[in-house]
Amino acid sequence: MKFSLSWLKSWLQTDASLDQILATLNKIGLEVEGVENKAEALKPFVIAEVIEAVQHPNADRLRACRVNAGGAELSVVCGAPNARTGLKVVFAPAGAVVPASGMVLKVGEIRGVKSEGMLTSFRELGLGEEHDGIIELPDDAPVGENYAQWAGLDEPVVEISITPNRGDALSIRGIARDLAAAGLGTLKDFAPAPIKGEGASAIQWANEFPEAAPWVLGRTISGVKNGPSPDWLVKRLESIGLRPINALVDITNFFTYDLGRPLHVFDVKKINGRVLTLRRGQEGDTFPGLAGKEVTAGTEDCVIADASGAQSLAGITGGEGTGCDEGTTEVFIECALFDHVKIARTGQRTGIFSDARARFERGIDSQLLPAGLDAASAMVMAICGGSASEISEAGARPAWTRQASLRFERLRSFGGSDIEAADAVASLQRLGFGIVAQDAQRVTVAVPSWRNDVAQPPSLDQAPGLPGGTEAALGAAEIEPEVDLIEEVLRLQGLDAIAPVSLRADTLLPAPILTPKQSRTYLARRVLAMRGLLECVTFSFADAAICALFGDAPESLRLANPIAADLNQMRPTALVTLAQAAARNLARGQADFGLFETGPSYAADLSQALVAAGLRVGGTPLSALTPARPFDAMDAKADAMAVLAALGVPMEAITTQPGGPSYYHPGQSGALMQGPKTVLARFGTLHPRVTKALDLPANSIAFEIFLDAIPEPKRRKKSAPALPSFQPLRRDFAFLVDESVGAEAVLRAAKGAERNLVTNAVLFDRYQGKGVPEGKISLAIAVTLQPAEKSLTDAEIEAVCAKIVADVAKKTGATLRG
């Protein structure tokens, strides 16, 4: 929310300095985001006159201009289509810094013509988005004067952040009210004179959707002359970054910020029929919006329609077809109250953000409609002329009877501040709360209509954390309003005035900073980074269509309020966002790299699992020792095994099961198991369907380590290991096995043949081809024998070797290769 200092003082009678105002805003919870004085950046920019503008001799789209900026005549090359002789413009000399781009202007030549500066647009000056041409100033603009001072931009503009509950602070009058209540001045009265209409309105309201629009007013003003707004209005809007359009539209924008009262104006001649109907959206309700984009209404949306169809998305955006322009002579002003929940849902569905939506979805003052309509009507007639009709009305003024009570003792026990009862009551009164009843223990107040956030009536579904049904709701009805009042009293006294209180320590010994799960996660990240993968931090949500490539994309994981249309689904695996990140890097020329992330994945039952996922594309790096090769599924397995080993998982207990989810290649993937049911990790090559859809290389590999499934290592007292006194022995075996037999089964059988002697067994060769029967493979393993009590004789060694061959043959069907 932005406002200029002069605009604030139109409501606040104060002698406070800017620094005092900023400090008070922060103190009462309206946090200051920034302060800007555009004149500081615009000091070099002056008003100039184009003496002559002719076609550039060497460029079709450029103009060669001679410019008078209050001194010597200057040559400027300009590409704006509206550069012409006699035009008053804003000129930037050499050495000036363009605010929008940071570019420092220099004297130079453009296609052979000298250019000694720049003629600027509103966008280049950081004053708006208009950039179709250079700024056109009135004929009486004084040549050579500083533009910012002449345009009234030489004043501070403050930007504050507004929390979702403070709809009243989205008005400059509301901000002034808070500052006055905090003791920084006096709030000026708002009491517009009622306008007595002349005859019935040419446009009447019909309300078929009262749930969305409980009360709506409007009146026609005939005989208006639309055109540019007066200077004071233009400067007010431009000071907060709004682009003036025409007087009728500018007036509605003014009241949106001034009173927090969104309005809309219709050109009566463009309305088909004499009735505007508030109704649900229907099939075919599509119209061009004011921003130029097509708007389509849904069945839960409220639209304003004439005889030809929808013309406005109520409370969010108007339609181009009934908008006001220079030819407007009769206007209908809409002043409505819309349901904040329905406005929020429509805004979420359409993705349309507007000043009106921001206010309606937070809740506006439901009692302000008649006064707001009268104030707007008076300004229209003052600026554009014309005469007003009687008010057309649909629905009824909603009753406003909210009350809340505050126990003074709770200010200390709950709020942590010793505030006197009289001071607390005075604070609430200054904010507009009326006193209903008061005694020594408590005060009951009437909540003003502009504070929709205070004493909001709870429903059972608004208190899901409270036990029970009706009793819980009644408890919330007592607790929440009192907490609201405590907050109001505390913030007016200053949130910084609450004394800090240290939490009591139950023990002098600090608790561990990281839980075992956090430690495992940190270690997994370190291991993956050491293996050359780059860590990513991505969103936990993605496009539903892309999530569907990685399994199911159930409706239960669909987001009701996504931050973007393509981020509408909770991801089933972190590989979804890693694959998208890899695709973006590939598109920018990266070829061989690996990415990883430790983060959550989500299941259809809304459960959540912590996963360390990684993805590699391309191949191994060039090396003088080993040739480069494409990545394969075994590289992904190695990454996963390295992490599991670092986390203390006993490697001898891990088995590999082929296959995996549908997003892995069925013949080039597997799972690392501990026992028959516990899946510790999955790995493999991504399915061709996935790589094709995301423009990834066909050999892209990935892995997922399920950190929640990894058991914590047992803590045992370990004595120093006894070093063996005897020499270990190594014996090599080559077995012929069926292609379907995994090397892991052969190694497991060899290790189990003589557990007291066999300490290790590793695979060192795999061969298939000439000399090996079809359908068979040769697996060569090295077995280490470590005697503990005595040296083995040749006969004992032969016996052990024979037992190894027999056990491997029995368990895998292998035969010793001759």
Buried (B, 14 or more C-beta within 10 A) or exposed (E): BBBBBBBBBBBBEBEBEEEBBBBBBBBBBBEBEEBBBBBEBBBBBBBBBBEEBEEBEEBEEBBBBBBBBEEEEBBBBBBBEBBBEEBBBBBBBBEBEBBBEEEEBEEEEBEEBEBBBBBBBBBBBBBBEEEEBBBBBEEEBEBEBBBBEBBBBBBBBBBBEBEEBBBBBBBBBBBBBBBBBBEBBEBEEEEBEEBEBEEEBBBBBEBEBBEBBBBBBBBBBBEBEBEBBEEEBBBBBBBBBBBBBBBBBBBBBBBBBBBBBBBBBBBBEBBEEEBBBBBBBBEEBEBEBBEEEEBBBBEEBBBBBBEEBBBBBBBBBBBBBBBBEEEBBBBBBBBBBBBBEBBBBBBBBBEBEBBBBBBBBBBBBBBBBBBBBBBBBBBBBEBBBBBBBBBBBBBEBEEBEBBBBBBBEBBEEBBEBEBEBEEBBBBBBBBBBEEEEBEEEBBBBBBBBBBBBBBBEBEEEEBEEBEEEEEBBEBBBEBBBBBBBBBBBBBBBBBEEEEEEEEEEEEEEEEEEEEEEEBBBEBBBEBBEEBEBBEBEBBBBBBBEBBBBBBEBBEEBBBEEBEEEBBBBBBBBBBBBBBBBBBEBBEEEEEBBBBBBBBEBBBBEEEEBBBBBBBBBBBBEEEEEEEEEBBBBBBBBEBBBBBBEBBEBEEEEBBBBEBBBEBBBEEBBBBBBBEEEBBBBBBBBBBEEBBEBBEBBEBBBBBBBBBEBBEEEEEEEEEEEEEEEEEEBEBEBBBBBEEEBBBBBBBBBBBBBBEEBBBBBEEEEEBBEEEEEEEBBBBBBBBBBBBEEEEBEEEBBEEBBEBBBEBBBEBBBBEBBE
